[in-house]
Amino acid sequence: MNKFNLFSLIGYARILLIDFFGGTSIISTLKRFKHESLLPIDDLQKLSKERLNKLLSIAKSSTIFYKNANHYESLTVLDKATIRQNHDDLISRDFKQKMYPKSTGGSTGIPLNYLTTPASRSAMWAGILMAWEVAGYKWGDKVAFIAGTSIVKSNFKHKLFYSLFNIEVYSVYDLSDKNIENYICRLNKSKVAIIYGYASALGHIANYILRHGPIEFPNLKGIVCTAEVLTENTRHLIQTAFFVPVYNQYGCNEAGVSAYECKYHHLHLISSRSYYEVDMDQHLLSTDLTNHGFIVMKYKTGDMIEFDDTAVCECKSNYPIIKHIMGRTCDIVTDYEGHSLHSCFFNILFRDDKSIKQFQIIFSDTTLKIYLNVNPDLAVEAHYEKYITEIKKHLHFDSYKLIFNAPFLKFENAKHRYVIQEDQNKAYENLV
């Protein structure tokens, strides 16, 4: 970004407008992360520890939850349930800036509500931009979001934000052949330079492209996959279909986690955004160092991580290298007619229903089963028939079954999966 052409200058100015009106500091945070990535490893670790100690001091003096915390090692490991139970007690009384409510469905089928700050939002977007830049992004480039947020009703501020960022959204909820064909036309018509989306959805689109012959994307520079594990098979599939390099990006925003894949295909964790450790079972525990308003420390992300402590990356970054991420996946639900919905459709569908504590979708060629964990006093089937009606608009099965308060299916060495195909890869052989 040393030399700007007019197009890039306009794009840069648009992000400046986002920072000005949104109270964020995306550009300066991006510059800071890049600078910190080049620090010697010892200095980087020292910096992270200093920010952790500062956050702990703030938490102890300004929150109810951490008022008795003396040092990091003594902190209770947080999970989603703990945050839900202690939501208000995690809020700093001394934080004066505006905070923004966020919700994440995660892989458990249970929404988690938390708060972000201008600093934590800036850090999140800076991490995303680092991933995009590796894929070829320049300020002002058109970016296609292929993700679950695409059909969520956006207010004016969201639409303005996407417009200024030059982001065009595509829903993963309808991945029928007809809709994919429309998406491909839009991608080319809009001159999209970067595609950013779910690996499973992009793999599904790639399969369509390969079935229907070569399709050119003359303006496309690269693809960044997020939210799910990017397997090498899926990467190869997407690269073969789109003829551009494919990179990985990993994040857990409630815990301040950002990781980007460099051009040498090392996945770097931005350790100046989060303080991290891996427990004896390889679970990633993370503390968001940038969120001083809603303080989440030592959070169990649900992901199992293996770091490479010996590798030295040619990109010169000293951010830690993630060797392997285990257990993070979202599946696509497909009926016998080929209609498809991304699993996060169900997350959005159920998230505002306070009677539903947790859900899981099990499907075969003929049957869709909806497991619901609800208050026994509220388990009146008629209340939930509306969801069957909504699902039938998108998916065709011979039968639809509502199952209340039955044990969920679980997989070894993985997060709880809330969408499972019964007959795919002999899934039940791996059940514990």
C-alpha positions as CSV (number, residue, x, y, z in Angstrom):
1,M,0.0,0.0,0.0
2,N,2.9,2.4,-0.5
3,K,1.6,3.6,-3.8
4,F,-2.0,4.5,-4.2
5,N,-3.8,4.8,-7.5
6,L,-7.0,6.9,-7.6
7,F,-9.3,3.9,-7.1
8,S,-7.3,2.8,-4.0
9,L,-7.4,6.3,-2.6
10,I,-11.1,6.4,-2.9
11,G,-11.3,3.0,-1.2
12,Y,-9.0,4.2,1.6
13,A,-11.1,7.4,2.1
14,R,-14.2,5.3,2.4
15,I,-12.7,3.3,5.3
16,L,-11.7,6.5,6.9
17,L,-15.3,7.5,6.8
18,I,-16.3,4.3,8.5
19,D,-13.8,5.0,11.2
20,F,-15.0,8.6,11.6
21,F,-18.7,7.9,11.8
22,G,-18.4,4.6,13.6
23,G,-15.8,5.6,16.2
24,T,-13.6,2.8,15.1
25,S,-9.9,2.8,14.2
26,I,-9.7,0.1,11.6
27,I,-6.9,1.6,9.6
28,S,-4.6,2.4,12.5
29,T,-5.3,-1.0,14.1
30,L,-4.3,-2.7,10.9
31,K,-1.1,-0.8,10.7
32,R,-0.4,-1.6,14.4
33,F,-1.0,-5.4,13.9
34,K,1.4,-5.4,10.9
35,H,4.1,-3.6,12.9
36,E,3.6,-5.9,15.9
37,S,3.8,-9.0,13.7
38,L,7.5,-8.1,13.0
39,L,8.5,-7.7,16.6
40,P,10.9,-10.3,18.0
41,I,9.1,-13.2,19.6
42,D,10.2,-12.3,23.1
43,D,9.0,-8.7,22.6
44,L,5.7,-9.9,21.2
45,Q,5.1,-12.2,24.2
46,K,6.0,-9.4,26.6
47,L,3.6,-7.0,24.8
48,S,0.7,-9.5,25.0
49,K,1.4,-10.2,28.7
50,E,1.5,-6.5,29.5
51,R,-1.9,-6.0,27.9
52,L,-3.2,-9.0,29.8
53,N,-2.1,-7.5,33.1
54,K,-3.7,-4.2,32.2
55,L,-7.0,-5.8,31.3
56,L,-6.9,-7.9,34.5
57,S,-6.4,-4.7,36.6
58,I,-9.4,-3.0,34.8
59,A,-11.5,-6.1,35.3
60,K,-10.7,-6.4,39.0
61,S,-11.6,-2.8,39.7
62,S,-14.6,-2.3,37.5
63,T,-16.5,-5.6,37.1
64,I,-18.4,-7.7,39.6
65,F,-17.3,-11.0,38.1
66,Y,-13.6,-10.4,38.4
67,K,-13.6,-8.3,41.6
68,N,-11.7,-11.1,43.5
69,A,-9.3,-11.9,40.7
70,N,-5.7,-11.6,41.8
71,H,-3.8,-13.1,38.9
72,Y,-4.5,-14.7,35.6
73,E,-3.7,-18.3,36.7
74,S,-6.5,-18.2,39.3
75,L,-9.2,-17.2,36.8
76,T,-12.1,-19.5,36.1
77,V,-12.3,-20.9,32.6
78,L,-15.3,-19.3,30.9
79,D,-17.6,-21.0,28.5
80,K,-20.8,-19.9,26.7
81,A,-23.0,-21.0,29.6
82,T,-20.9,-19.0,32.2
83,I,-21.1,-15.9,30.0
84,R,-24.9,-16.2,29.7
85,Q,-25.3,-16.6,33.4
86,N,-23.0,-13.7,34.3
87,H,-23.5,-11.4,31.3
88,D,-24.1,-8.2,33.2
89,D,-21.3,-8.9,35.7
90,L,-18.8,-9.0,32.9
91,I,-19.5,-5.4,32.0
92,S,-17.0,-2.7,33.1
93,R,-18.7,0.0,35.1
94,D,-15.9,2.4,34.1
95,F,-16.2,1.9,30.4
96,K,-17.8,5.1,28.9
97,Q,-17.8,4.4,25.2
98,K,-20.7,3.0,23.3
99,M,-20.9,-0.8,23.2
100,Y,-22.6,-2.9,20.5
101,P,-24.7,-6.0,21.1
102,K,-23.6,-9.1,19.1
103,S,-24.8,-12.6,18.9
104,T,-23.0,-15.7,17.8
105,G,-24.6,-19.0,17.2
106,G,-21.4,-20.9,17.5
107,S,-21.5,-24.7,16.9
108,T,-23.7,-25.6,19.8
109,G,-26.9,-24.3,18.4
110,I,-27.3,-22.0,21.4
111,P,-26.9,-18.2,20.6
112,L,-24.4,-16.3,22.7
113,N,-25.1,-12.6,23.3
114,Y,-22.1,-10.4,24.1
115,L,-21.0,-6.8,23.7
116,T,-18.3,-5.3,21.5
117,T,-16.5,-2.0,21.7
118,P,-15.0,0.3,19.0
119,A,-11.6,-1.1,19.8
120,S,-12.6,-4.7,19.6
121,R,-14.6,-4.1,16.3
122,S,-11.5,-2.4,14.9
123,A,-9.4,-5.3,15.8
124,M,-11.8,-7.8,14.2
125,W,-11.9,-5.9,10.9
126,A,-8.1,-5.4,10.9
127,G,-7.7,-9.1,11.3
128,I,-10.0,-9.7,8.3
129,L,-8.2,-7.2,6.2
130,M,-4.9,-8.9,6.9
131,A,-6.4,-12.1,5.4
132,W,-7.9,-10.3,2.4
133,E,-4.6,-8.5,1.6
134,V,-2.8,-11.8,1.3
135,A,-5.4,-12.8,-1.2
136,G,-4.7,-9.7,-3.3
137,Y,-7.1,-7.1,-1.8
138,K,-6.5,-3.4,-2.4
139,W,-8.4,-0.6,-0.9
140,G,-11.7,-0.1,-2.7
141,D,-11.9,-3.6,-4.2
142,K,-15.3,-5.2,-4.4
143,V,-15.7,-8.1,-1.9
144,A,-18.4,-10.7,-2.0
145,F,-19.6,-12.0,1.4
146,I,-20.9,-15.5,1.0
147,A,-22.1,-16.2,4.5
148,G,-25.0,-16.6,6.9
149,T,-25.4,-12.9,7.7
150,S,-26.5,-12.3,4.2
151,I,-30.3,-12.7,4.8
152,V,-30.4,-11.2,8.2
153,K,-32.5,-8.0,8.0
154,S,-29.9,-5.2,8.0
155,N,-30.7,-1.7,9.2
156,F,-29.5,1.4,7.5
157,K,-26.2,1.6,9.3
158,H,-25.3,-2.0,8.3
159,K,-26.2,-1.3,4.7
160,L,-24.1,1.9,4.8
161,F,-21.2,0.1,6.3
162,Y,-21.2,-2.6,3.6
163,S,-21.6,0.1,0.9
164,L,-18.6,2.1,2.1
165,F,-16.5,-1.1,2.5
166,N,-17.7,-2.1,-1.1
167,I,-19.1,-5.4,0.2
168,E,-21.8,-7.3,-1.6
169,V,-23.6,-10.0,0.4
170,Y,-24.7,-13.4,-0.9
171,S,-26.9,-15.8,1.2
172,V,-25.7,-19.3,1.8
173,Y,-29.2,-20.4,2.7
174,D,-30.3,-21.1,-0.8
175,L,-27.6,-23.0,-2.7
176,S,-29.8,-24.5,-5.3
177,D,-28.3,-24.8,-8.8
178,K,-30.6,-21.9,-10.0
179,N,-29.4,-19.6,-7.3
180,I,-25.8,-20.5,-7.7
181,E,-26.1,-19.6,-11.4
182,N,-27.5,-16.2,-10.4
183,Y,-24.6,-15.7,-7.9
184,I,-22.0,-16.5,-10.6
185,C,-23.6,-13.8,-12.9
186,R,-23.6,-11.3,-10.0
187,L,-20.0,-12.0,-9.2
188,N,-18.9,-11.3,-12.7
189,K,-21.2,-8.3,-13.2
190,S,-20.1,-6.7,-10.0
191,K,-16.4,-7.3,-10.8
192,V,-15.8,-8.9,-7.5
193,A,-12.1,-9.1,-6.6
194,I,-12.2,-11.1,-3.4
195,I,-14.6,-13.7,-2.2
196,Y,-15.0,-14.2,1.5
197,G,-17.2,-17.0,2.8
198,Y,-17.8,-20.3,4.4
199,A,-15.7,-23.1,3.1
200,S,-18.6,-25.6,2.8
201,A,-20.7,-23.2,0.8
202,L,-17.8,-22.3,-1.5
203,G,-17.1,-26.0,-1.9
204,H,-20.7,-26.5,-2.9
205,I,-20.5,-23.7,-5.5
206,A,-17.2,-25.1,-6.8
207,N,-18.9,-28.4,-7.4
208,Y,-21.5,-26.7,-9.4
209,I,-18.9,-24.9,-11.5
210,L,-17.0,-28.1,-12.2
211,R,-20.2,-29.9,-13.2
212,H,-21.2,-27.2,-15.7
213,G,-17.8,-26.6,-17.3
214,P,-15.1,-23.9,-16.9
215,I,-16.4,-20.5,-15.8
216,E,-14.1,-17.5,-16.0
217,F,-14.0,-14.8,-13.2
218,P,-11.7,-12.2,-14.9
219,N,-11.7,-9.8,-12.0
220,L,-11.3,-12.3,-9.2
221,K,-7.9,-12.2,-7.3
222,G,-8.4,-14.6,-4.5
223,I,-10.7,-16.4,-2.1
224,V,-10.6,-16.3,1.8
225,C,-12.5,-19.0,3.7
226,T,-13.7,-18.4,7.2
227,A,-15.9,-19.8,10.0
228,E,-15.2,-23.4,9.3
229,V,-12.2,-25.8,8.9
230,L,-10.7,-25.5,5.4
231,T,-9.6,-28.9,4.5
232,E,-7.0,-29.4,1.8
233,N,-9.5,-31.3,-0.3
234,T,-11.9,-28.4,-0.1
235,R,-9.1,-25.9,-0.9
236,H,-8.1,-27.9,-4.0
237,L,-11.7,-28.1,-5.1
238,I,-12.3,-24.3,-4.8
239,Q,-9.0,-23.5,-6.5
240,T,-9.7,-25.8,-9.4
241,A,-13.1,-24.3,-10.0
242,F,-12.3,-20.6,-9.5
243,F,-8.6,-20.6,-10.8
244,V,-7.4,-18.3,-8.0
245,P,-5.5,-19.0,-4.8
246,V,-7.5,-19.9,-1.7
247,Y,-6.6,-18.9,1.9
248,N,-7.8,-19.6,5.3
249,Q,-8.9,-17.2,8.0
250,Y,-9.9,-18.2,11.6
251,G,-11.7,-16.1,14.1
252,C,-13.7,-16.3,17.4
253,N,-14.8,-12.8,17.9
254,E,-16.3,-13.1,21.4
255,A,-12.8,-14.2,22.5
256,G,-10.8,-11.7,20.4
257,V,-9.3,-14.5,18.2
258,S,-8.0,-13.6,14.7
259,A,-5.8,-15.7,12.5
260,Y,-4.9,-15.2,8.9
261,E,-3.1,-17.4,6.4
262,C,0.0,-15.8,4.8
263,K,1.2,-16.4,1.3
264,Y,3.4,-19.2,2.5
265,H,0.2,-20.9,3.9
266,H,1.0,-20.6,7.5
267,L,-2.0,-19.7,9.7
268,H,-0.8,-16.9,12.0
269,L,-2.7,-16.0,15.2
270,I,-2.7,-12.3,16.0
271,S,-1.4,-12.7,19.5
272,S,-1.4,-8.9,20.2
273,R,-5.2,-9.0,19.9
274,S,-5.7,-12.0,22.2
275,Y,-3.8,-13.7,25.0
276,Y,-4.0,-17.4,24.4
277,E,-3.1,-20.7,25.9
278,V,-3.9,-24.4,25.1
279,D,-5.0,-26.6,27.9
280,M,-4.0,-30.3,28.4
281,D,-6.8,-31.4,26.0
282,Q,-5.7,-29.0,23.3
283,H,-8.6,-26.7,23.8
284,L,-7.9,-23.1,22.9
285,L,-8.4,-20.6,25.8
286,S,-8.4,-17.0,24.8
287,T,-8.7,-13.5,26.3
288,D,-9.7,-10.6,24.2
289,L,-7.1,-7.9,24.9
290,T,-9.0,-5.2,23.0
291,N,-12.4,-5.3,24.7
292,H,-12.2,-3.3,27.9
293,G,-16.0,-2.9,28.1
294,F,-17.3,-6.5,28.1
295,I,-14.4,-8.4,29.6
296,V,-14.0,-12.0,28.6
297,M,-10.9,-13.7,30.0
298,K,-9.7,-17.3,29.7
299,Y,-12.6,-18.2,27.4
300,K,-12.9,-21.8,26.1
301,T,-13.5,-21.3,22.4
302,G,-14.7,-24.9,21.8
303,D,-11.9,-25.4,19.2
304,M,-9.0,-27.7,19.6
305,I,-5.8,-26.2,18.4
306,E,-2.3,-27.4,17.7
307,F,0.5,-24.8,17.4
308,D,3.8,-25.2,15.6
309,D,6.3,-23.8,18.0
310,T,9.4,-24.6,15.8
311,A,8.4,-23.1,12.4
312,V,9.9,-19.9,11.2
313,C,7.8,-18.3,8.5
314,E,9.3,-16.8,5.4
315,C,6.8,-13.9,5.5
316,K,8.8,-12.6,8.5
317,S,5.7,-12.5,10.8
318,N,6.5,-13.7,14.3
319,Y,2.8,-14.2,15.2
320,P,2.3,-17.8,16.4
321,I,1.6,-20.4,13.7
322,I,-1.4,-22.6,14.1
323,K,-0.6,-26.0,12.7
324,H,-4.0,-27.5,12.9
325,I,-7.6,-26.6,13.9
326,M,-9.8,-29.5,14.9
327,G,-13.5,-29.8,15.3
328,R,-15.0,-26.7,13.7
329,T,-17.4,-27.4,10.9
330,C,-20.8,-26.4,9.5
331,D,-22.6,-28.7,7.1
332,I,-25.0,-28.1,4.2
333,V,-28.4,-29.7,4.4
334,T,-29.4,-31.1,1.0
335,D,-32.7,-32.8,0.2
336,Y,-33.4,-35.5,-2.4
337,E,-34.3,-32.9,-5.1
338,G,-30.9,-31.1,-4.7
339,H,-32.2,-28.1,-2.8
340,S,-29.6,-26.9,-0.2
341,L,-29.5,-24.8,3.0
342,H,-26.5,-23.9,5.0
343,S,-26.7,-25.1,8.6
344,C,-26.6,-21.6,10.0
345,F,-30.1,-21.1,8.5
346,F,-31.4,-23.1,11.4
347,N,-29.4,-21.0,13.8
348,I,-31.1,-17.8,12.6
349,L,-34.5,-19.6,12.5
350,F,-34.4,-20.6,16.1
351,R,-32.3,-17.9,17.8
352,D,-35.2,-15.6,18.9
353,D,-37.3,-18.4,20.4
354,K,-36.6,-18.2,24.1
355,S,-38.2,-21.6,24.7
356,I,-35.5,-23.3,22.7
357,K,-32.3,-23.9,24.7
358,Q,-30.5,-25.9,22.1
359,F,-31.1,-27.7,18.8
360,Q,-29.7,-30.3,16.5
361,I,-30.7,-31.2,12.9
362,I,-30.3,-34.9,11.7
363,F,-31.2,-35.6,8.1
364,S,-31.1,-38.5,5.6
365,D,-32.3,-38.7,2.0
366,T,-35.9,-38.9,3.1
367,T,-36.2,-37.6,6.6
368,L,-35.4,-34.4,8.5
369,K,-35.4,-34.7,12.3
370,I,-35.3,-31.6,14.5
371,Y,-34.1,-32.3,18.0
372,L,-35.1,-29.5,20.4
373,N,-34.0,-29.1,24.0
374,V,-36.8,-27.1,25.5
375,N,-38.5,-26.4,28.8
376,P,-40.7,-29.5,29.4
377,D,-43.6,-27.2,30.3
378,L,-43.3,-25.5,26.9
379,A,-42.9,-28.6,24.7
380,V,-46.2,-28.1,22.9
381,E,-45.7,-29.4,19.4
382,A,-48.1,-26.9,17.9
383,H,-45.9,-24.0,18.9
384,Y,-43.0,-25.4,16.8
385,E,-44.9,-26.4,13.7
386,K,-44.3,-22.9,12.2
387,Y,-40.6,-23.9,11.9
388,I,-41.5,-27.0,9.9
389,T,-43.6,-24.7,7.6
390,E,-40.7,-22.4,7.1
391,I,-38.2,-25.2,6.4
392,K,-40.6,-26.7,3.9
393,K,-40.3,-23.6,1.8
394,H,-36.7,-24.5,1.1
395,L,-36.2,-28.2,1.6
396,H,-38.3,-31.2,0.5
397,F,-38.3,-34.4,2.5
398,D,-40.7,-37.3,2.8
399,S,-41.1,-36.6,6.5
400,Y,-40.3,-34.0,9.1
401,K,-40.0,-35.0,12.8
402,L,-39.9,-32.8,15.9
403,I,-38.1,-34.6,18.8
404,F,-38.2,-33.0,22.2
405,N,-35.5,-33.3,25.0
406,A,-33.9,-36.4,23.6
407,P,-30.1,-36.9,23.9
408,F,-28.1,-35.1,21.2
409,L,-25.6,-36.9,19.0
410,K,-21.9,-36.0,19.7
411,F,-18.7,-36.6,17.9
412,E,-15.3,-37.4,19.4
413,N,-12.7,-34.7,19.4
414,A,-15.1,-32.1,18.1
415,K,-17.5,-29.4,19.0
416,H,-21.1,-30.3,19.3
417,R,-22.4,-30.5,15.7
418,Y,-25.8,-29.1,15.2
419,V,-26.3,-30.5,11.7
420,I,-25.5,-34.1,10.9
421,Q,-26.2,-36.2,7.8
422,E,-26.9,-39.7,8.8
423,D,-25.5,-41.5,5.8
424,Q,-22.5,-39.3,5.0
425,N,-19.0,-40.8,5.6
426,K,-20.5,-43.3,8.0
427,A,-21.0,-40.5,10.5
428,Y,-22.5,-42.7,13.2
429,E,-19.3,-44.8,13.4
430,N,-17.7,-41.9,15.0
431,L,-20.3,-41.2,17.6
432,V,-19.5,-41.5,21.2
